[in-house]
């Protein structure tokens, strides 16, 4: 699974979240940076990011055709 960077940035701006907020939610800096740069994620990691942003996971995931 991959994070859609544009959708993530929009959700992040809406939630007013910075790096430290994600770290406080249990998402390490390296994991988040990897996700933003396009690395694949485990479903549970993508779920943690979505939960921290208070959005449904489908709002920030890359939809593959």
Rosetta blueprint (number, residue, H / E / L):
1 X L
2 X L
3 X E
4 X L
5 X H
6 X H
7 X H
8 X H
9 X H
10 X H
11 X H
12 X H
13 X H
14 X H
15 X H
16 X L
17 X L
18 X L
19 X H
20 X H
21 X H
22 X H
23 X H
24 X H
25 X L
26 X L
27 X L
28 X L
29 X H
30 X H
31 X H
32 X H
33 X H
34 X H
35 X H
36 X H
37 X L
38 X L
39 X L
40 X L
41 X L
42 X L
43 X H
44 X H
45 X H
46 X H
47 X H
48 X H
49 X H
50 X H
51 X H
52 X H
53 X H
54 X L
55 X L
56 X L
57 X H
58 X H
59 X H
60 X L
61 X E
62 X L
63 X L
64 X L
65 X L
